[in-house]
């Protein structure tokens, strides 16, 4: 079966589409509850996780290594929820975090600005049309900057998705029908190779979440239970810290072996989440 990610702007009927797709296919539908699960599991205030996933980059920078830490927790939570397939995830980052997994159907939902303005005015009737349009455009730009800063990709790039659907001539039910049809195609069914790719992503994310509280600029990769850890540590303390990192990684269920690449502080270049 498939995993479906639905990326959408505010008031684009993406949530409604996702919920109807899940109902039609008998899939789970997840979004904000991933934050709650990550918050509970890693003992991180939910408000910080929500800001890390939704707010503008300027807010993320207020936390010390907040971007790296909180996104690693969210990544681990999302990957855990999609392990069994048969899932529709609607929200930010799904199409980024599941790259390389062949049975993921990536969908982008678009809508006319005027249609979105009408929905915004229904939610907040104190606004006028111009104010509502400004608010929506601001939200779109913040989400765009968030994606560019964290993943180096513009979420409006159609090349990131398998389907881009414009809700205007197409109504929500049309979109649901198209997505359900695509999800049943052979190329979006889980295979042994695609499941292995998902398992590797999940294991790498779990190890990173385990380590990142103490080593905020750590990166991880996994292949069949063997985890490669790229860590920035003080080279003068390397023998002690290297063993500590290795043992912490080995403590994660499913890890068979750990390869540690220790980098000196001056040579490490910070990048986005693994």
JOLINNOR-V334428 format. One record per pair of residues at least 24 apart in sequence whose ideal C-beta (glycine too) atoms are under 6 Angstrom apart, sorted by the first residue. I is the first residue (numbers start at 1). J is the second residue. If there is no record, write none. Layout:
# JOLINNOR-V334428
i=I j=J
i=I j=J
This chain:
# JOLINNOR-V334428
i=1 j=85
i=1 j=86
i=2 j=103
i=2 j=105
i=2 j=183
i=2 j=188
i=3 j=82
i=3 j=85
i=3 j=87
i=3 j=104
i=4 j=88
i=4 j=105
i=4 j=183
i=5 j=89
i=5 j=94
i=5 j=95
i=5 j=106
i=6 j=90
i=6 j=107
i=7 j=95
i=7 j=108
i=8 j=109
i=9 j=140
i=10 j=139
i=11 j=116
i=11 j=119
i=11 j=120
i=12 j=109
i=12 j=111
i=13 j=167
i=13 j=172
i=14 j=90
i=14 j=109
i=15 j=90
i=16 j=172
i=17 j=109
i=17 j=172
i=17 j=175
i=18 j=88
i=18 j=90
i=20 j=176
i=21 j=88
i=21 j=176
i=21 j=179
i=22 j=88
i=24 j=180
i=25 j=180
i=27 j=86
i=27 j=87
i=27 j=88
i=28 j=87
i=29 j=88
i=30 j=81
i=30 j=89
i=31 j=90
i=31 j=91
i=34 j=77
i=34 j=78
i=37 j=77
i=38 j=73
i=38 j=74
i=38 j=77
i=42 j=73
i=53 j=92
i=56 j=142
i=57 j=145
i=57 j=146
i=57 j=149
i=65 j=216
i=68 j=216
i=69 j=212
i=69 j=216
i=71 j=273
i=72 j=208
i=72 j=209
i=72 j=212
i=72 j=273
i=73 j=209
i=75 j=205
i=76 j=205
i=76 j=206
i=76 j=209
i=79 j=201
i=79 j=202
i=79 j=205
i=85 j=190
i=95 j=160
i=96 j=151
i=100 j=197
i=101 j=194
i=101 j=197
i=101 j=198
i=102 j=194
i=103 j=188
i=103 j=189
i=103 j=190
i=103 j=194
i=105 j=162
i=105 j=182
i=105 j=183
i=105 j=188
i=106 j=161
i=106 j=162
i=107 j=163
i=107 j=179
i=108 j=161
i=108 j=164
i=109 j=165
i=110 j=166
i=111 j=167
i=112 j=168
i=150 j=272
i=151 j=272
i=203 j=254
i=204 j=274
i=206 j=252
i=207 j=249
i=207 j=252
i=208 j=274
i=210 j=248
i=210 j=252
i=211 j=248
i=217 j=270
i=219 j=274
i=220 j=274
i=225 j=256
i=226 j=256
i=226 j=257
i=227 j=255
i=227 j=258
i=228 j=259
i=229 j=260
i=230 j=261
i=231 j=262
i=232 j=263
i=232 j=265
i=232 j=268
i=233 j=262
i=235 j=264
i=238 j=262
